[in-house]
Amino acid sequence: MGEIYVEESGNYQIDLLRSDWSLQLQPHYRNANIELADVDYIFQYHNRVILLEYKNAKLPSEQGFRTADQFNPNSDKKIHNIAQKFFDSYFYISAKRYKRPVTYIYVLEWPHGDVTMRKALRNKIAAKLPFRFQQEEHIGQHIIDEFAVLSIEEWNQRYRELPITRV
């Protein structure tokens, strides 16, 4: 069974109680003294493994800080980082030999974000993920089935049983 997690700023929580299992990967990598970029949460839901990266860049602007204006999810560095988090987290899935379809979701709240921006960002990041690579004949397993960039509202519509809510 999954757990309820409070994100690092302490303002939002994600309720993964209805998932089959859930974990935060960072403590596992830290305990093994491995420095990898990891997603915030991994869990199994409806017979698939979901890797979830969460970024709420709206919080500083809600609190009157300008740092949200400086956040740029479209920068090459940020796009590379989000793709890298998939690969470094997939390492864990592979080591545990989970044989489930894999979905990677980036939940992004940003003052300048909208549906069009999230779709364009999704396409930029997806180009760095192994979608084309896994279609090669010599690749024996499917690596990733789906990638999405969603707002909290879109997440809550799609995964009603696993809501992200204010604490």
Secondary structure, 3 states (H helix, E strand, C coil): CCCEEECCCCCEEEECCCCCEEECHHHHHHHCCCCCCCCCEEEEECCEEEEEEEEECHHHHHCCCCHHHHCCCCCHHHHHHHHHHHHHHHHHHHHHCCCCCEEEEEEEECCCCCHHHHHHHHHHHHCCCCCCHHHCCCCCCCCCCEEEEECHHHHHHHCCCCCEEEC
